[in-house]
Amino acid sequence: MSDNHDSDGWFDKPENVRKLLKVFYVICGLLVLVDFIVHRHIYHDWENIPAFYAIYGFVGCVVLVLIAKEMRKFLMRGEDYYDE
């Protein structure tokens, strides 16, 4: 066994990250296309909007990020909190 700690990890290489992002974008696009093909049993009228769940998920993530940014203002400790 060799202890080679100098080698970069898979996610440290920018070309691998770009490949992974492309795969994620393709998967997201396919899921939006499948939304037009697969029949869903809806309970509310707004679920008939094309790509409703993709839009709903995106808006939900944006709202979570905005809430977290506001929470950071009163939850964050100073840089020297543990050094006091």
C-alpha positions as CSV (number, residue, x, y, z in Angstrom):
1,M,0.0,0.0,0.0
2,S,1.3,3.4,-0.9
3,D,0.3,6.6,0.9
4,N,0.0,8.9,-2.1
5,H,-1.7,12.0,-0.6
6,D,-0.5,14.2,-3.5
7,S,-3.0,13.0,-6.0
8,D,-6.1,15.1,-6.6
9,G,-9.5,13.7,-6.1
10,W,-12.0,13.1,-8.9
11,F,-13.9,16.3,-8.0
12,D,-10.8,18.4,-7.9
13,K,-10.4,18.3,-11.7
14,P,-12.4,21.0,-13.5
15,E,-13.0,18.8,-16.6
16,N,-14.7,16.1,-14.3
17,V,-16.9,18.7,-12.7
18,R,-17.9,20.0,-16.1
19,K,-18.8,16.4,-17.2
20,L,-20.8,15.9,-14.1
21,L,-22.7,19.1,-14.6
22,K,-23.5,18.2,-18.2
23,V,-24.9,14.8,-17.0
24,F,-27.0,16.6,-14.4
25,Y,-28.4,19.1,-17.0
26,V,-29.3,16.2,-19.3
27,I,-31.0,14.4,-16.5
28,C,-33.0,17.5,-15.6
29,G,-34.0,18.1,-19.2
30,L,-35.1,14.5,-19.6
31,L,-37.2,14.7,-16.4
32,V,-38.9,17.8,-17.8
33,L,-39.6,15.9,-21.1
34,V,-40.9,12.9,-19.2
35,D,-43.3,15.2,-17.4
36,F,-45.1,15.8,-20.7
37,I,-45.3,12.0,-21.5
38,V,-46.2,10.4,-18.2
39,H,-49.9,10.6,-17.1
40,R,-50.2,12.0,-13.5
41,H,-53.3,11.8,-11.3
42,I,-53.6,15.4,-10.2
43,Y,-55.5,16.8,-7.3
44,H,-55.2,20.5,-8.0
45,D,-55.7,22.5,-11.2
46,W,-52.2,24.2,-11.0
47,E,-50.6,20.7,-11.4
48,N,-51.6,20.9,-15.0
49,I,-49.1,23.7,-15.7
50,P,-46.3,22.3,-17.9
51,A,-43.2,21.5,-15.9
52,F,-45.0,22.4,-12.7
53,Y,-42.9,20.2,-10.4
54,A,-39.6,21.4,-11.9
55,I,-40.6,25.0,-11.4
56,Y,-42.0,24.3,-7.9
57,G,-38.7,22.6,-6.9
58,F,-36.6,25.4,-8.3
59,V,-38.6,28.1,-6.5
60,G,-38.5,26.0,-3.3
61,C,-34.7,25.8,-3.4
62,V,-34.4,29.6,-4.1
63,V,-36.7,30.3,-1.1
64,L,-34.6,28.0,1.2
65,V,-31.4,29.8,0.2
66,L,-32.9,33.2,0.8
67,I,-34.2,32.1,4.2
68,A,-30.8,30.7,5.1
69,K,-29.1,34.0,4.2
70,E,-31.4,35.9,6.5
71,M,-30.9,33.3,9.3
72,R,-27.2,33.6,9.0
73,K,-27.4,37.2,10.2
74,F,-28.5,36.2,13.7
75,L,-27.1,32.7,14.0
76,M,-23.5,33.3,12.9
77,R,-20.8,33.6,15.5
78,G,-17.7,35.7,15.3
79,E,-14.5,34.4,13.8
80,D,-12.8,34.3,17.2
81,Y,-15.8,32.8,19.0
82,Y,-13.8,29.7,20.2
83,D,-10.6,31.7,20.9
84,E,-12.0,33.8,23.6
